[in-house]
Amino acid sequence: MKNMVFNGFTLNYHESMNVYVNDEMKRVIFVSKDNDEIHGVLELDQDNKVKIYPRWNVSFTVENKEVIIGVNFVEE
């Protein structure tokens, strides 16, 4: 797992993902290693509530300030 800290949240995500951060919009975008598929988006609203927009093949697990982003597919 790779990890990063985003606005006080620790994000642990699968090694096969690339991550792009939009600090202004308070969004983290998780994309495939080839940058050809969006796996999911994590967004913080104005009250710092977490919004998650996942694809069917990605799981987001949230506990307190830690988020684990996993994949439900086998890497080649």
HELIX and SHEET records of a PDB file:
SHEET    1   A 4 LYS A   2  PHE A   6  0                                        
SHEET    2   A 4 PHE A   9  TYR A  13 -1                                        
SHEET    3   A 4 GLU A  66  VAL A  71  1                                        
SHEET    4   A 4 VAL A  58  GLU A  63 -1                                        
SHEET    1   B 4 ASN A  18  ASN A  22  0                                        
SHEET    2   B 4 ARG A  27  VAL A  31 -1                                        
SHEET    3   B 4 ILE A  38  LEU A  44 -1                                        
SHEET    4   B 4 VAL A  50  PRO A  54 -1                                        
END                                                                             
